[in-house]
């Protein structure tokens, strides 16, 4: 079965045959299980009922109520939990079927998805066509694939890779089966950082600079998964970050751009589902990483894009060779997607800025935008560099140096801060929370020069202190690589909203956070 269309015809014939031979119930009484299980539709039968219908755990079943039907995954439980004539439905399944009092649920076995053959092809190392990838992503979005099948797809991509054509096809498919924000402007800008560096909140400085110059920059950002804060977590300190597509278009029309949580708008739902099954084993197939990032840019109609790849011993990308290989792939895929793009390789050996944690990072951003004396210079300069490289893609500036001069003028004049205030107001301004009242000051035990900072340990300290859930928790660092330090001088301060959190922090090897020679 090489041709997808011929396979679809065979599937249609199979479905017709299956309808005649599958064992259907006369109707089961639904019992609501008041638990949410995520994006999956799940139904439960007791052992006896399942055996009578020749159904097994993890089988796909079609649940039908009147004209409404969905495909769900079956779980089996002991007889004492459900009667023979009952079927358990988790909250999402109940709501999707719009079950009403007196309804009966008809159950029949569902055919295996056609795309299972394509997933097997990928596991065997074969190259998938655009049509096959579209079919897989369509089923992912429709929740027609189980977690096991999605995991096998991710595994195939991890073990055998995705070439540039497959990556472009995956990018387009993720956008095709999600919402897309369309803008009338010829130039729509965006940026992305690969991540892995604490405190790297350049987005919240770059977006105000770019939009203050009259450009459109719709920025969707992520929340923290394993870090002390994501851009969306930090921005949420100041403004609402959960917005639908309609509202986001209005905000962009009014103030030129926004900084919102990507999960709050259905722009790349397939990517979110694939990330969920990738997370337990930290599987990060390069082709999927590229497609994930590019889909988010493509879904907001971005055509001028800057990618930041930090490298360092504890960053996601650890070597220059790996960074350059990733850089070339981004540029190749960007070209195929007709995007103007620059990929910047930056220093990820230490935290960017001084604060690590939602509120502390927010203070850094505000200080940079307000040109405060204590504003972290590294965050300011990196933001200006990224903004200038993004501006230089427009061909309206003679050089990156000329573009950087303009960006610096916008920042120094206070226009960027004024623009940021407009964005905050448009998204819905919030009152600043309080910093954690419980503190732990960690001092240097010797005099010297800072040679290295353990990024992962700094992030772990901040998370143990309560970040990102406790927005006022985190770590404020006083010294960066190359700085001199006196014995007894503060290296960093830990803030916590809950005093007990500091007990967890004190169990960590705090004395290894800094290397001082």
Secondary structure, 3 states (H helix, E strand, C coil): CCCHHHHHHHHHHHHHHHHHHCCCCCCEEEEEECCCCCCCCEEEEEHHHHHHCCCCCCCEEEEEECCEEEEEEEEEECCCCCCCCEEEEEHHHHHHHCCCCCCEEEEEECCCCCCHHHHHHHHCCCCCCHHHHHHHHHHHHCCCCCHHHHHHHHHHHHHHCCCHHHHHHHHHHHHHCCCCCCCCCCCEEEEEECCCCCCCCCHHHHHHHHHHCCCEEEEEECCCCCCCCCHHHHHCCCECCCCCHHHHHHHHHHHCEEEEEHHHCCCCHHHHHHHHHHHCCCCCCHHHHHHHHHHHHHCCCCCEEEEEEEECCCCCECCHHHHHHHHHHHHHHHHHCCCEEEEEEEECCCCCCCEECHHHHHHHHHHHHCCCCCCCHHHHHHHHHHHHHHHHCCCCCCCHHHHHHHHHHHHHCCHHHHHHHHHHHHHCECCCCCCCCEEEEEECCCCEEEEEECHHHHHHHHHHCCCCCCCCCEEEECCCCCCEECCCCEEEEEEECCHHHHHHHHCCCHHHCEEEC
